Amino acid sequence: MYKKTSNASFLLYGNPTASFLEDKTLIQHKATKYSKKIQRYYSYSFDSYVRIEEGIGLLVIYDDKKYEFLINSQIKINKDVKFSIIPIDDHVKFTIYHEQQQNYKYYNYNDDSKKIEQKFRLNNIYSYSYSDIKALNSEYKPNKYYELIFIDCGSCLAMINDQQVDLEQNDICIIDLANTSFKTIETSKQCNCLHMIFDSEQPIDQSMLNKHIHATKNILELIKPLANNVNKDYEYDLYLTTLQLIIISLLQKNTKKMPPASGPKAVNYYDNDSFRKIVSFIDENLDSTITIELLCHRFGISHGSIINLFNENLNITYKKYLTDARLRKSKELIRSQHYSIDDIATKLGFRSTYYFSKKFYELFGLTVNEYARKTYQD
């Protein structure tokens, strides 16, 4: 939003209400500008005047840095002020008035500021679909591109190369098809996903690949409409632009802070540094008693702030995050084959084995015993 010459800050450089047309002794210089690039600044030894004849101009004043004002009528510019006029639209036609005897100078303009360069750009999306995740096992995939999988509902256990990975609702996984194999081993009763194959001009950071990333609220606002409209009349350019925004958002989170790589473990990216520390503490202490009061005392924030952080970043309650995190941890303990089901329920703070089994089925779509049998058979 540009300031207008009626803004008080312009009074340092001129007067927006000056009347000068009655003065017939003033010299006139008429000009039309089409380019929005500034090539030079002008300066006069006495006050000068500018009148816009056609279009809307942007008055750019240089005083150690640039100041910009919209101009659509006539103004006075104080002596020795360096200024230039460029068009807002396709062109601007204006007249400069000045006294006959005043000296006139111009200064070549050289903008040494860094240009903004696009650091990441997608080339193409080669395929996209919304389907049951088991369909991905039989689908042909070119081996030189990337694959994005977004779990829209349900959950599954997948093999990425030789590592087992739990994919749950709102997880994103970006796979390097040239170096990675992906296969689902088991799924909940319904596990639907958005699936896209694409390539980019720049390689994606290796630390983001072949892991599952739990989408933040901001990323969900981008990717959910894609999942909901993938089989409808949705413009290709909009898919490409939205996918690029999603990956850039993930790259930004990755640049700010990235946990140490340790196989395809879940990587969570959060918008708030305090929230990131809280989640890390919870994930590292799932076999301990963790209350909101404990978190308040440890991190020095209020009960309401903690509740808001979970709502704003993950769009879920604190209690649900803790329960789901413990259920995910239970899968690791089952696969280790070192604990009984009763021991796992007690270790992770569930009030009974029955309650643990009920919550496990609600999240993963299969019973604890079914999951254990599948794990032992593998």
Contacts in CASP RR format, 6 or more apart in sequence:
PFRMAT RR
TARGET T0000
AUTHOR 0000-0000-0000
METHOD contacts of the structure
MODEL  1
MYKKTSNASFLLYGNPTASFLEDKTLIQHKATKYSKKIQRYYSYSFDSYV
RIEEGIGLLVIYDDKKYEFLINSQIKINKDVKFSIIPIDDHVKFTIYHEQ
QQNYKYYNYNDDSKKIEQKFRLNNIYSYSYSDIKALNSEYKPNKYYELIF
IDCGSCLAMINDQQVDLEQNDICIIDLANTSFKTIETSKQCNCLHMIFDS
EQPIDQSMLNKHIHATKNILELIKPLANNVNKDYEYDLYLTTLQLIIISL
LQKNTKKMPPASGPKAVNYYDNDSFRKIVSFIDENLDSTITIELLCHRFG
ISHGSIINLFNENLNITYKKYLTDARLRKSKELIRSQHYSIDDIATKLGF
RSTYYFSKKFYELFGLTVNEYARKTYQD
2 58 0 8 1.000
2 68 0 8 1.000
2 69 0 8 1.000
2 70 0 8 1.000
3 9 0 8 1.000
3 10 0 8 1.000
3 68 0 8 1.000
3 69 0 8 1.000
3 70 0 8 1.000
4 10 0 8 1.000
4 16 0 8 1.000
4 69 0 8 1.000
4 70 0 8 1.000
5 16 0 8 1.000
5 59 0 8 1.000
5 69 0 8 1.000
5 70 0 8 1.000
5 71 0 8 1.000
5 75 0 8 1.000
6 16 0 8 1.000
7 69 0 8 1.000
9 67 0 8 1.000
10 16 0 8 1.000
10 69 0 8 1.000
10 75 0 8 1.000
12 63 0 8 1.000
13 61 0 8 1.000
13 63 0 8 1.000
13 67 0 8 1.000
13 77 0 8 1.000
13 78 0 8 1.000
13 81 0 8 1.000
13 83 0 8 1.000
14 75 0 8 1.000
14 76 0 8 1.000
14 77 0 8 1.000
14 78 0 8 1.000
14 81 0 8 1.000
15 75 0 8 1.000
15 76 0 8 1.000
16 73 0 8 1.000
16 75 0 8 1.000
16 76 0 8 1.000
18 49 0 8 1.000
18 74 0 8 1.000
18 75 0 8 1.000
18 76 0 8 1.000
20 26 0 8 1.000
20 49 0 8 1.000
20 74 0 8 1.000
20 76 0 8 1.000
20 97 0 8 1.000
21 51 0 8 1.000
21 74 0 8 1.000
23 97 0 8 1.000
25 99 0 8 1.000
25 100 0 8 1.000
26 49 0 8 1.000
26 97 0 8 1.000
26 98 0 8 1.000
26 99 0 8 1.000
26 100 0 8 1.000
27 97 0 8 1.000
27 98 0 8 1.000
27 99 0 8 1.000
27 100 0 8 1.000
28 95 0 8 1.000
28 96 0 8 1.000
28 97 0 8 1.000
29 95 0 8 1.000
29 96 0 8 1.000
29 98 0 8 1.000
30 53 0 8 1.000
30 93 0 8 1.000
30 94 0 8 1.000
30 95 0 8 1.000
31 85 0 8 1.000
31 93 0 8 1.000
31 94 0 8 1.000
31 95 0 8 1.000
31 96 0 8 1.000
32 54 0 8 1.000
32 91 0 8 1.000
32 92 0 8 1.000
32 93 0 8 1.000
32 94 0 8 1.000
33 85 0 8 1.000
33 86 0 8 1.000
33 87 0 8 1.000
33 91 0 8 1.000
33 92 0 8 1.000
33 94 0 8 1.000
34 87 0 8 1.000
34 90 0 8 1.000
34 91 0 8 1.000
35 86 0 8 1.000
35 87 0 8 1.000
36 86 0 8 1.000
36 87 0 8 1.000
37 86 0 8 1.000
38 60 0 8 1.000
38 84 0 8 1.000
38 86 0 8 1.000
38 109 0 8 1.000
38 111 0 8 1.000
39 84 0 8 1.000
39 108 0 8 1.000
39 109 0 8 1.000
40 84 0 8 1.000
40 106 0 8 1.000
40 107 0 8 1.000
40 108 0 8 1.000
40 109 0 8 1.000
41 60 0 8 1.000
41 62 0 8 1.000
41 82 0 8 1.000
41 83 0 8 1.000
41 84 0 8 1.000
41 106 0 8 1.000
41 107 0 8 1.000
41 109 0 8 1.000
42 82 0 8 1.000
42 83 0 8 1.000
42 84 0 8 1.000
42 96 0 8 1.000
42 104 0 8 1.000
42 105 0 8 1.000
42 106 0 8 1.000
42 107 0 8 1.000
43 80 0 8 1.000
43 81 0 8 1.000
43 82 0 8 1.000
43 83 0 8 1.000
43 104 0 8 1.000
43 105 0 8 1.000
43 106 0 8 1.000
43 107 0 8 1.000
44 77 0 8 1.000
44 79 0 8 1.000
44 80 0 8 1.000
44 98 0 8 1.000
44 102 0 8 1.000
44 103 0 8 1.000
44 104 0 8 1.000
44 105 0 8 1.000
45 79 0 8 1.000
45 80 0 8 1.000
45 102 0 8 1.000
45 103 0 8 1.000
45 104 0 8 1.000
46 79 0 8 1.000
46 98 0 8 1.000
46 99 0 8 1.000
46 101 0 8 1.000
46 102 0 8 1.000
47 76 0 8 1.000
47 77 0 8 1.000
47 78 0 8 1.000
47 79 0 8 1.000
47 99 0 8 1.000
48 76 0 8 1.000
48 77 0 8 1.000
48 79 0 8 1.000
48 96 0 8 1.000
48 97 0 8 1.000
48 98 0 8 1.000
48 102 0 8 1.000
49 74 0 8 1.000
49 75 0 8 1.000
49 76 0 8 1.000
49 77 0 8 1.000
49 96 0 8 1.000
49 97 0 8 1.000
49 98 0 8 1.000
50 59 0 8 1.000
50 71 0 8 1.000
50 74 0 8 1.000
50 75 0 8 1.000
50 77 0 8 1.000
50 85 0 8 1.000
50 94 0 8 1.000
50 95 0 8 1.000
50 96 0 8 1.000
50 97 0 8 1.000
51 73 0 8 1.000
51 74 0 8 1.000
51 94 0 8 1.000
51 95 0 8 1.000
51 97 0 8 1.000
52 71 0 8 1.000
52 72 0 8 1.000
52 73 0 8 1.000
52 74 0 8 1.000
52 92 0 8 1.000
52 93 0 8 1.000
52 94 0 8 1.000
53 93 0 8 1.000
53 94 0 8 1.000
53 95 0 8 1.000
54 91 0 8 1.000
54 92 0 8 1.000
54 93 0 8 1.000
55 72 0 8 1.000
55 87 0 8 1.000
55 88 0 8 1.000
55 89 0 8 1.000
55 91 0 8 1.000
55 92 0 8 1.000
55 93 0 8 1.000
56 70 0 8 1.000
56 71 0 8 1.000
56 72 0 8 1.000
56 87 0 8 1.000
56 88 0 8 1.000
56 89 0 8 1.000
56 92 0 8 1.000
57 70 0 8 1.000
57 71 0 8 1.000
57 72 0 8 1.000
57 85 0 8 1.000
57 86 0 8 1.000
57 87 0 8 1.000
57 88 0 8 1.000
57 92 0 8 1.000
57 94 0 8 1.000
58 68 0 8 1.000
58 69 0 8 1.000
58 70 0 8 1.000
58 71 0 8 1.000
58 85 0 8 1.000
58 86 0 8 1.000
58 87 0 8 1.000
58 88 0 8 1.000
59 68 0 8 1.000
59 69 0 8 1.000
59 70 0 8 1.000
59 71 0 8 1.000
59 75 0 8 1.000
59 83 0 8 1.000
59 84 0 8 1.000
59 85 0 8 1.000
60 66 0 8 1.000
60 67 0 8 1.000
60 68 0 8 1.000
60 83 0 8 1.000
60 84 0 8 1.000
60 85 0 8 1.000
60 86 0 8 1.000
61 67 0 8 1.000
61 68 0 8 1.000
61 69 0 8 1.000
61 81 0 8 1.000
61 82 0 8 1.000
61 83 0 8 1.000
62 82 0 8 1.000
62 83 0 8 1.000
62 84 0 8 1.000
62 107 0 8 1.000
62 109 0 8 1.000
63 81 0 8 1.000
63 82 0 8 1.000
70 88 0 8 1.000
71 85 0 8 1.000
77 83 0 8 1.000
79 102 0 8 1.000
82 107 0 8 1.000
84 109 0 8 1.000
85 92 0 8 1.000
85 94 0 8 1.000
86 92 0 8 1.000
98 104 0 8 1.000
119 202 0 8 1.000
120 200 0 8 1.000
120 201 0 8 1.000
120 202 0 8 1.000
120 244 0 8 1.000
120 247 0 8 1.000
120 248 0 8 1.000
120 251 0 8 1.000
121 200 0 8 1.000
121 201 0 8 1.000
121 202 0 8 1.000
121 244 0 8 1.000
122 198 0 8 1.000
122 199 0 8 1.000
122 200 0 8 1.000
122 201 0 8 1.000
122 240 0 8 1.000
122 243 0 8 1.000
122 244 0 8 1.000
122 247 0 8 1.000
123 198 0 8 1.000
123 199 0 8 1.000
123 200 0 8 1.000
123 201 0 8 1.000
124 198 0 8 1.000
124 199 0 8 1.000
124 240 0 8 1.000
125 196 0 8 1.000
125 197 0 8 1.000
125 198 0 8 1.000
125 236 0 8 1.000
125 239 0 8 1.000
125 240 0 8 1.000
125 243 0 8 1.000
126 142 0 8 1.000
126 145 0 8 1.000
126 197 0 8 1.000
126 198 0 8 1.000
126 199 0 8 1.000
127 195 0 8 1.000
127 196 0 8 1.000
127 197 0 8 1.000
128 194 0 8 1.000
128 195 0 8 1.000
128 196 0 8 1.000
128 197 0 8 1.000
128 226 0 8 1.000
128 230 0 8 1.000
128 239 0 8 1.000
129 135 0 8 1.000
129 194 0 8 1.000
129 195 0 8 1.000
129 230 0 8 1.000
129 231 0 8 1.000
130 152 0 8 1.000
130 192 0 8 1.000
130 193 0 8 1.000
130 194 0 8 1.000
130 195 0 8 1.000
130 227 0 8 1.000
130 230 0 8 1.000
130 231 0 8 1.000
131 192 0 8 1.000
131 193 0 8 1.000
131 195 0 8 1.000
132 187 0 8 1.000
132 190 0 8 1.000
132 191 0 8 1.000
132 192 0 8 1.000
132 193 0 8 1.000
133 149 0 8 1.000
133 151 0 8 1.000
133 156 0 8 1.000
133 167 0 8 1.000
133 184 0 8 1.000
133 187 0 8 1.000
133 191 0 8 1.000
133 192 0 8 1.000
133 193 0 8 1.000
134 184 0 8 1.000
134 187 0 8 1.000
134 191 0 8 1.000
136 149 0 8 1.000
136 182 0 8 1.000
136 184 0 8 1.000
136 193 0 8 1.000
136 195 0 8 1.000
137 183 0 8 1.000
137 184 0 8 1.000
141 147 0 8 1.000
141 177 0 8 1.000
141 197 0 8 1.000
142 177 0 8 1.000
142 197 0 8 1.000
143 177 0 8 1.000
143 178 0 8 1.000
144 177 0 8 1.000
144 178 0 8 1.000
144 199 0 8 1.000
145 177 0 8 1.000
145 178 0 8 1.000
145 197 0 8 1.000
145 198 0 8 1.000
145 199 0 8 1.000
146 174 0 8 1.000
146 175 0 8 1.000
146 176 0 8 1.000
146 177 0 8 1.000
146 197 0 8 1.000
146 198 0 8 1.000
146 199 0 8 1.000
146 200 0 8 1.000
146 204 0 8 1.000
146 209 0 8 1.000
147 174 0 8 1.000
147 175 0 8 1.000
147 177 0 8 1.000
147 182 0 8 1.000
147 195 0 8 1.000
147 196 0 8 1.000
147 197 0 8 1.000
148 172 0 8 1.000
148 173 0 8 1.000
148 174 0 8 1.000
148 175 0 8 1.000
148 194 0 8 1.000
148 195 0 8 1.000
148 196 0 8 1.000
148 198 0 8 1.000
148 243 0 8 1.000
148 246 0 8 1.000
148 247 0 8 1.000
149 167 0 8 1.000
149 172 0 8 1.000
149 173 0 8 1.000
149 174 0 8 1.000
149 175 0 8 1.000
149 182 0 8 1.000
149 193 0 8 1.000
149 194 0 8 1.000
149 195 0 8 1.000
150 170 0 8 1.000
150 171 0 8 1.000
150 172 0 8 1.000
150 193 0 8 1.000
150 194 0 8 1.000
150 195 0 8 1.000
150 215 0 8 1.000
150 223 0 8 1.000
150 226 0 8 1.000
150 227 0 8 1.000
151 167 0 8 1.000
151 168 0 8 1.000
151 169 0 8 1.000
151 170 0 8 1.000
151 171 0 8 1.000
151 172 0 8 1.000
151 191 0 8 1.000
151 192 0 8 1.000
151 193 0 8 1.000
152 169 0 8 1.000
152 192 0 8 1.000
152 193 0 8 1.000
152 194 0 8 1.000
152 224 0 8 1.000
152 227 0 8 1.000
153 169 0 8 1.000
153 190 0 8 1.000
153 191 0 8 1.000
153 192 0 8 1.000
154 168 0 8 1.000
154 169 0 8 1.000
154 187 0 8 1.000
154 188 0 8 1.000
154 190 0 8 1.000
154 191 0 8 1.000
154 192 0 8 1.000
154 365 0 8 1.000
155 166 0 8 1.000
155 167 0 8 1.000
155 168 0 8 1.000
155 169 0 8 1.000
155 187 0 8 1.000
155 188 0 8 1.000
155 191 0 8 1.000
155 363 0 8 1.000
155 364 0 8 1.000
155 365 0 8 1.000
156 166 0 8 1.000
156 167 0 8 1.000
156 184 0 8 1.000
156 185 0 8 1.000
156 186 0 8 1.000
156 187 0 8 1.000
156 188 0 8 1.000
156 191 0 8 1.000
157 164 0 8 1.000
157 165 0 8 1.000
157 166 0 8 1.000
157 167 0 8 1.000
157 184 0 8 1.000
157 185 0 8 1.000
157 186 0 8 1.000
157 187 0 8 1.000
157 331 0 8 1.000
158 164 0 8 1.000
158 165 0 8 1.000
158 167 0 8 1.000
158 173 0 8 1.000
158 182 0 8 1.000
158 183 0 8 1.000
158 184 0 8 1.000
158 185 0 8 1.000
159 165 0 8 1.000
159 181 0 8 1.000
159 182 0 8 1.000
159 183 0 8 1.000
159 184 0 8 1.000
159 185 0 8 1.000
160 173 0 8 1.000
160 175 0 8 1.000
160 180 0 8 1.000
160 181 0 8 1.000
160 182 0 8 1.000
160 210 0 8 1.000
160 264 0 8 1.000
161 180 0 8 1.000
161 181 0 8 1.000
161 210 0 8 1.000
163 263 0 8 1.000
163 264 0 8 1.000
164 185 0 8 1.000
164 335 0 8 1.000
165 173 0 8 1.000
165 211 0 8 1.000
165 212 0 8 1.000
165 264 0 8 1.000
166 212 0 8 1.000
166 266 0 8 1.000
166 328 0 8 1.000
166 331 0 8 1.000
167 173 0 8 1.000
167 212 0 8 1.000
168 212 0 8 1.000
168 214 0 8 1.000
168 324 0 8 1.000
168 328 0 8 1.000
168 363 0 8 1.000
170 214 0 8 1.000
170 215 0 8 1.000
170 220 0 8 1.000
171 212 0 8 1.000
171 213 0 8 1.000
171 214 0 8 1.000
171 215 0 8 1.000
171 266 0 8 1.000
172 212 0 8 1.000
172 213 0 8 1.000
172 214 0 8 1.000
172 215 0 8 1.000
172 219 0 8 1.000
172 223 0 8 1.000
172 246 0 8 1.000
172 250 0 8 1.000
173 182 0 8 1.000
173 210 0 8 1.000
173 211 0 8 1.000
173 212 0 8 1.000
173 213 0 8 1.000
174 204 0 8 1.000
174 208 0 8 1.000
174 209 0 8 1.000
174 210 0 8 1.000
174 213 0 8 1.000
174 247 0 8 1.000
174 250 0 8 1.000
175 182 0 8 1.000
175 209 0 8 1.000
175 210 0 8 1.000
176 204 0 8 1.000
176 209 0 8 1.000
176 210 0 8 1.000
177 197 0 8 1.000
180 209 0 8 1.000
180 210 0 8 1.000
184 191 0 8 1.000
185 374 0 8 1.000
185 378 0 8 1.000
186 366 0 8 1.000
186 371 0 8 1.000
186 374 0 8 1.000
188 364 0 8 1.000
188 365 0 8 1.000
188 366 0 8 1.000
189 365 0 8 1.000
189 366 0 8 1.000
194 223 0 8 1.000
194 226 0 8 1.000
194 227 0 8 1.000
194 230 0 8 1.000
196 239 0 8 1.000
196 243 0 8 1.000
198 243 0 8 1.000
200 247 0 8 1.000
204 247 0 8 1.000
204 251 0 8 1.000
205 251 0 8 1.000
205 254 0 8 1.000
207 254 0 8 1.000
207 258 0 8 1.000
207 261 0 8 1.000
208 250 0 8 1.000
208 251 0 8 1.000
208 254 0 8 1.000
208 267 0 8 1.000
210 264 0 8 1.000
211 263 0 8 1.000
211 264 0 8 1.000
211 265 0 8 1.000
211 266 0 8 1.000
211 267 0 8 1.000
212 264 0 8 1.000
212 266 0 8 1.000
212 267 0 8 1.000
213 250 0 8 1.000
213 266 0 8 1.000
213 267 0 8 1.000
213 268 0 8 1.000
213 269 0 8 1.000
214 266 0 8 1.000
214 267 0 8 1.000
214 268 0 8 1.000
214 269 0 8 1.000
214 314 0 8 1.000
215 223 0 8 1.000
216 253 0 8 1.000
216 269 0 8 1.000
216 270 0 8 1.000
216 271 0 8 1.000
216 313 0 8 1.000
216 314 0 8 1.000
217 312 0 8 1.000
217 313 0 8 1.000
217 314 0 8 1.000
217 315 0 8 1.000
218 249 0 8 1.000
218 271 0 8 1.000
219 246 0 8 1.000
219 249 0 8 1.000
219 250 0 8 1.000
220 315 0 8 1.000
222 242 0 8 1.000
222 245 0 8 1.000
222 246 0 8 1.000
222 249 0 8 1.000
223 242 0 8 1.000
223 246 0 8 1.000
225 242 0 8 1.000
226 234 0 8 1.000
226 239 0 8 1.000
226 242 0 8 1.000
226 243 0 8 1.000
250 269 0 8 1.000
253 269 0 8 1.000
253 270 0 8 1.000
253 271 0 8 1.000
254 269 0 8 1.000
257 273 0 8 1.000
257 276 0 8 1.000
258 267 0 8 1.000
259 267 0 8 1.000
259 280 0 8 1.000
266 328 0 8 1.000
268 276 0 8 1.000
268 279 0 8 1.000
270 276 0 8 1.000
270 279 0 8 1.000
270 313 0 8 1.000
271 312 0 8 1.000
271 313 0 8 1.000
272 309 0 8 1.000
272 312 0 8 1.000
272 313 0 8 1.000
274 299 0 8 1.000
274 301 0 8 1.000
274 309 0 8 1.000
275 309 0 8 1.000
275 310 0 8 1.000
275 313 0 8 1.000
277 299 0 8 1.000
278 295 0 8 1.000
278 299 0 8 1.000
278 306 0 8 1.000
278 309 0 8 1.000
279 321 0 8 1.000
281 290 0 8 1.000
281 295 0 8 1.000
281 298 0 8 1.000
281 299 0 8 1.000
282 290 0 8 1.000
282 295 0 8 1.000
282 321 0 8 1.000
282 322 0 8 1.000
282 325 0 8 1.000
283 325 0 8 1.000
286 325 0 8 1.000
286 326 0 8 1.000
286 329 0 8 1.000
286 348 0 8 1.000
287 329 0 8 1.000
287 347 0 8 1.000
287 348 0 8 1.000
287 349 0 8 1.000
289 349 0 8 1.000
290 322 0 8 1.000
292 303 0 8 1.000
292 306 0 8 1.000
292 307 0 8 1.000
292 318 0 8 1.000
293 303 0 8 1.000
295 301 0 8 1.000
295 306 0 8 1.000
296 302 0 8 1.000
296 303 0 8 1.000
296 306 0 8 1.000
299 306 0 8 1.000
306 318 0 8 1.000
307 317 0 8 1.000
307 318 0 8 1.000
310 316 0 8 1.000
310 317 0 8 1.000
310 318 0 8 1.000
310 321 0 8 1.000
311 317 0 8 1.000
314 321 0 8 1.000
316 324 0 8 1.000
323 359 0 8 1.000
324 363 0 8 1.000
326 348 0 8 1.000
326 349 0 8 1.000
326 350 0 8 1.000
327 359 0 8 1.000
327 360 0 8 1.000
327 363 0 8 1.000
327 364 0 8 1.000
329 348 0 8 1.000
330 344 0 8 1.000
330 345 0 8 1.000
330 348 0 8 1.000
330 356 0 8 1.000
330 360 0 8 1.000
330 368 0 8 1.000
331 364 0 8 1.000
331 371 0 8 1.000
333 339 0 8 1.000
333 344 0 8 1.000
333 347 0 8 1.000
333 348 0 8 1.000
334 341 0 8 1.000
334 344 0 8 1.000
334 368 0 8 1.000
334 371 0 8 1.000
334 372 0 8 1.000
334 375 0 8 1.000
335 375 0 8 1.000
337 375 0 8 1.000
337 376 0 8 1.000
339 347 0 8 1.000
341 353 0 8 1.000
341 356 0 8 1.000
341 357 0 8 1.000
341 368 0 8 1.000
341 369 0 8 1.000
341 372 0 8 1.000
342 353 0 8 1.000
344 356 0 8 1.000
345 352 0 8 1.000
345 353 0 8 1.000
345 355 0 8 1.000
345 356 0 8 1.000
345 357 0 8 1.000
348 356 0 8 1.000
350 356 0 8 1.000
350 359 0 8 1.000
356 368 0 8 1.000
357 367 0 8 1.000
357 368 0 8 1.000
360 367 0 8 1.000
360 368 0 8 1.000
360 371 0 8 1.000
361 367 0 8 1.000
361 368 0 8 1.000
364 371 0 8 1.000
366 374 0 8 1.000
END
